[in-house]
């Protein structure tokens, strides 16, 4: 007992305090008990003022609290609804990026106005009588119907407006070769290149969706007939002249880079760049010529390579002739291959 008595006063004031002084430990005289209740209201009160602000015209506090709960539920519902709407919109935007070209902006509209030249149908001798490669023979008489052909090759500006990619992005997709993988000459008025035959078909489908027209690639026969000048032909070796320097960008005058469209002289029909500057895909599968006369020939029904025509900025005069023909895989992309449109 003596040990316990000395233990308690040591915690309060010191060991000299008498053990028999009970008043200090009487609960009735201890001041702390009264103060605890006051702190409780202040702790509750700060939570109450925000409630009246929700419904300032409501009567008692219980009604205000009920109104607050209702408002809170409604607020949560509104936020949730807004979130759902935003989520749906984002999904639609993301899905629309699958076809970034199908956006009727003013810029897109300006680039979908493809300048076309009407070509009156007629008959001509297709192929080369002398000179050139063996694949340009035998010659044959070919008849084509009326059609319209692009005044220029499809430009980078037109491609980007419809497809949403530029020449660098096209090059980076691959399916090219080291010697034809360099990016050069970038600008809206330059021919589009690094375009495969397959991708040209996608471009055409999207353009037709936007315009309601029926664009397509020219058949090989339509391409050669237009390059020769149609029914206005003067029998030139190149498209519009016997002097390649006047009408076409080639290995000798291009600086070995593609040049803006329409910067050389046109041919007899007013069509530009059909000899040199950029090779152009045709719709036909590659195949040997027949000696039989034909009307609107479309080439073989099957094959592994697609025809390209016209030569490019890197071609010599031999490959820029109107009868010269080459081919490539439909998925191949090169920095010297583009395309031109026809309709219907």
C-alpha positions in Angstrom: 0.0 0.0 0.0 2.8 2.4 0.8 4.3 1.9 -2.6 1.1 2.7 -4.4 0.5 5.9 -2.4 3.8 7.3 -3.4 3.3 6.3 -7.1 0.3 8.5 -7.7 1.5 11.9 -6.5 4.7 11.4 -8.5 2.8 11.6 -11.7 1.1 14.9 -10.7 3.4 17.3 -8.8 6.1 15.7 -6.7 6.9 13.2 -4.0 6.5 15.8 -1.0 2.8 16.1 -1.4 0.9 14.3 1.5 -0.8 11.1 0.7 -3.9 12.1 2.6 -5.0 15.0 0.4 -7.9 13.4 -1.4 -9.6 16.7 -2.5 -7.2 16.9 -5.4 -8.5 13.6 -6.8 -12.2 14.1 -6.2 -14.1 14.0 -9.5 -16.5 16.7 -8.5 -13.7 19.3 -8.2 -11.9 18.4 -11.4 -12.5 21.1 -14.1 -11.9 19.0 -17.2 -15.4 17.2 -17.2 -17.4 20.3 -18.0 -15.3 21.5 -21.0 -15.8 18.3 -23.2 -19.4 19.0 -24.1 -18.8 22.5 -25.6 -16.4 21.2 -28.2 -19.1 18.9 -29.6 -21.4 21.6 -31.0 -18.6 23.6 -32.7 -17.5 20.3 -34.3 -21.1 19.7 -35.6 -21.9 23.3 -36.6 -19.3 23.7 -39.3 -21.0 20.8 -41.1 -24.4 22.4 -41.1 -23.9 25.8 -42.9 -23.3 24.3 -46.3 -26.6 22.5 -46.2 -28.8 25.6 -46.2 -27.0 26.9 -49.3 -28.5 24.1 -51.3 -32.1 25.1 -50.5 -32.2 28.5 -48.9 -36.0 28.7 -48.9 -36.6 25.4 -47.1 -38.0 25.4 -43.5 -36.3 23.5 -40.7 -32.9 21.8 -40.8 -34.3 18.3 -41.3 -36.0 19.5 -44.6 -32.8 21.2 -45.7 -30.9 18.0 -45.1 -33.5 16.0 -47.0 -33.3 18.5 -49.9 -29.5 18.3 -49.9 -29.7 14.5 -50.3 -32.1 14.8 -53.2 -30.0 17.4 -54.9 -26.9 15.3 -54.4 -28.6 12.3 -56.0 -29.7 14.4 -58.9 -26.3 15.9 -59.3 -24.6 12.5 -59.4 -27.2 11.4 -62.0 -26.4 14.5 -64.2 -22.7 13.9 -63.9 -23.1 10.3 -64.8 -25.2 11.1 -67.8 -22.7 13.7 -69.0 -19.9 11.1 -68.6 -21.8 8.6 -70.7 -22.4 11.2 -73.4 -18.7 12.2 -73.5 -17.7 8.5 -73.6 -20.0 7.9 -76.6 -18.7 10.9 -78.4 -15.1 9.9 -77.8 -15.8 6.4 -79.2 -17.4 7.9 -82.3 -14.4 10.2 -82.9 -12.0 7.3 -82.5 -14.0 5.1 -84.9 -14.1 7.9 -87.4 -10.3 7.9 -87.6 -10.5 4.6 -89.5 -11.4 6.7 -92.5 -9.9 10.1 -91.7 -10.6 11.3 -95.2 -14.3 11.2 -94.9 -14.6 14.6 -93.3 -16.4 17.2 -95.4 -14.1 20.1 -94.5 -13.6 23.1 -96.7 -10.0 22.0 -97.3 -11.1 18.5 -98.3 -13.7 19.9 -100.6 -11.1 22.0 -102.4 -8.9 18.9 -102.9 -11.7 16.7 -104.2 -12.2 19.0 -107.2 -10.1 17.0 -109.6 -9.4 18.8 -112.9 -10.4 16.5 -115.7 -9.9 16.6 -119.5 -12.5 15.1 -121.8 -11.1 12.5 -124.2 -13.2 11.8 -127.3 -13.2 8.1 -128.0 -11.6 6.7 -131.1 -9.2 4.1 -132.6 -5.4 4.0 -132.6 -2.5 1.6 -133.1 -1.3 0.5 -129.6 2.3 -0.5 -129.1 5.5 0.3 -130.9 6.1 -0.6 -134.5 9.9 -0.2 -134.2 12.2 0.4 -131.3 11.4 0.0 -127.6 11.1 -3.3 -125.8 9.6 -6.6 -127.1 6.7 -6.2 -124.6 5.5 -3.3 -126.7 4.7 -5.7 -129.6 2.8 -6.9 -131.5 0.9 -3.7 -132.3 -2.8 -3.9 -132.7 -5.7 -1.7 -133.5 -7.6 -0.6 -130.3 -10.8 1.3 -130.0 -11.8 3.2 -126.8 -15.0 4.9 -125.8 -15.3 8.5 -124.4 -13.9 9.2 -121.0 -12.3 11.9 -119.0 -8.8 11.8 -117.5 -7.0 13.8 -114.9 -5.2 16.9 -116.2 -2.4 16.2 -113.8 -1.3 13.2 -111.6 -2.9 13.1 -108.2 -1.1 15.6 -106.0 0.2 15.3 -102.4 -2.4 17.8 -101.3 -5.2 15.7 -102.8 -3.9 12.5 -101.3 -3.4 14.0 -97.8 -6.9 15.5 -97.8 -8.5 12.1 -98.6 -6.1 9.6 -96.9 -4.6 11.7 -94.1 -1.0 10.5 -94.8 2.0 12.3 -96.3 4.9 10.9 -98.4 7.1 10.3 -95.4 4.4 8.3 -93.6 3.8 6.4 -96.8 7.5 5.6 -97.2 7.6 4.3 -93.6 5.0 1.7 -94.3 7.6 -0.3 -96.1 7.2 -2.4 -99.3 9.8 -0.3 -101.1 13.4 -0.7 -102.1 16.6 1.0 -101.0 17.2 2.8 -104.2 13.6 4.2 -104.3 13.1 5.0 -100.6 14.4 8.5 -100.4 11.8 11.3 -99.6 12.2 14.4 -101.8 10.1 17.2 -103.1 7.3 17.7 -100.5 4.4 20.0 -101.2 0.7 20.2 -102.1 1.4 20.8 -105.8 3.8 17.9 -106.2 2.7 14.5 -107.5 2.0 12.0 -104.7 4.4 9.1 -104.6 5.1 6.1 -102.3 1.6 4.9 -103.3 1.0 1.3 -104.1 -1.6 0.2 -106.6 -3.7 -1.3 -103.7 -3.7 2.1 -101.9 -4.7 3.9 -105.0 -7.8 1.8 -105.0 -8.6 2.9 -101.4 -8.1 6.5 -102.3 -10.5 6.1 -105.2 -13.1 4.4 -103.1 -13.0 7.3 -100.5 -13.0 10.0 -103.2 -16.0 8.4 -104.9 -17.8 8.2 -101.5 -17.2 11.9 -101.0 -18.1 13.1 -104.5 -20.7 10.6 -105.6 -18.6 10.1 -108.8 -17.1 7.0 -110.3 -13.3 7.7 -110.5 -11.0 4.8 -111.3 -7.5 4.1 -112.7 -7.2 4.2 -116.5 -6.9 1.0 -118.4 -3.5 0.7 -120.2 -5.3 1.3 -123.5 -7.0 4.5 -122.2 -3.7 5.7 -120.7 -1.8 5.3 -124.0 -4.6 6.8 -126.1 -4.7 9.9 -123.9 -0.8 10.2 -123.8 -0.7 10.0 -127.6 -3.2 12.9 -127.8 -6.4 11.0 -128.6 -8.0 12.0 -131.8 -5.8 15.1 -131.9 -2.6 13.0 -132.0 0.3 14.2 -134.1 2.2 11.0 -133.7 4.8 12.3 -131.3 7.3 9.9 -129.6 6.6 11.5 -126.2 3.3 12.9 -124.8 3.0 16.2 -126.7 6.3 16.5 -128.4 9.3 14.7 -129.9 11.4 16.9 -127.6 11.3 15.4 -124.1 12.8 18.5 -122.5 9.8 20.6 -123.5 7.1 18.3 -122.0 8.6 16.1 -119.4 10.9 16.0 -116.3 13.5 13.2 -116.7 16.9 12.2 -115.6 18.6 14.9 -117.6 16.6 18.0 -116.3 14.9 17.1 -113.1 17.8 17.2 -110.7 16.7 13.6 -109.9 13.8 14.7 -107.9 10.1 15.0 -108.6 8.8 18.4 -109.8 5.5 20.3 -109.3 2.8 19.1 -111.7 1.9 21.1 -114.8 5.3 22.9 -115.1 6.1 21.6 -118.5 4.1 21.9 -121.7 0.9 19.8 -122.1 0.1 17.4 -124.9 -2.4 17.8 -127.8 -5.3 17.4 -125.4 -4.0 19.7 -122.7 -2.9 16.9 -120.4 0.4 17.4 -118.4 3.2 15.1 -117.2 2.3 12.0 -119.1 6.0 11.6 -120.1 8.3 11.8 -117.1 8.0 13.2 -113.6 6.1 10.3 -112.1 5.3 6.7 -113.2 1.5 6.2 -113.2 -0.4 3.0 -112.2 -2.8 1.6 -114.7 -5.7 -0.7 -113.8 -4.5 -3.7 -115.9 -2.7 -6.8 -114.8 0.6 -7.1 -116.6 0.4 -9.4 -119.7 1.7 -9.9 -123.3 0.0 -8.0 -126.1 -2.3 -9.8 -128.6 -2.3 -9.0 -132.3 -6.1 -9.1 -132.4 -8.0 -5.8 -132.7 -9.9 -5.0 -129.5 -12.5 -2.5 -128.1 -12.0 -1.2 -124.6 -9.5 -3.9 -123.6 -9.0 -4.4 -119.9 -5.9 -6.6 -119.9 -5.6 -10.1 -118.4 -8.1 -11.2 -115.8 -5.4 -12.4 -113.4 -1.8 -11.7 -112.7 0.9 -10.9 -110.2 2.0 -7.5 -111.4 0.2 -4.3 -112.3 1.1 -2.0 -115.2 2.8 1.3 -114.8 3.3 3.9 -117.5 5.0 7.2 -118.5 8.5 7.2 -117.0 9.6 9.5 -114.2 12.1 12.1 -113.0 14.7 9.4 -113.0 13.9 7.9 -116.4 15.8 8.3 -119.6 14.1 9.1 -122.9 13.5 5.4 -123.8 11.3 4.9 -120.8 9.3 8.1 -121.3 8.0 7.2 -124.7 4.2 6.8 -125.0 4.4 3.1 -125.8 6.9 2.2 -123.1 5.5 -0.1 -120.4 6.6 -1.5 -117.1 5.1 -3.3 -114.1 5.4 -3.8 -110.3 3.7 -5.7 -107.5 0.4 -4.1 -106.5 1.7 -3.5 -102.9 4.9 -1.9 -104.0 5.7 1.7 -103.1 8.4 3.8 -104.8 9.5 7.4 -104.7 8.8 7.6 -108.4 5.4 6.0 -108.7 2.0 7.8 -108.4 -1.2 7.6 -110.4 -3.8 9.6 -112.4 -7.6 9.2 -112.4 -10.2 8.7 -115.1 -14.0 8.6 -115.1 -16.5 7.3 -115.8 
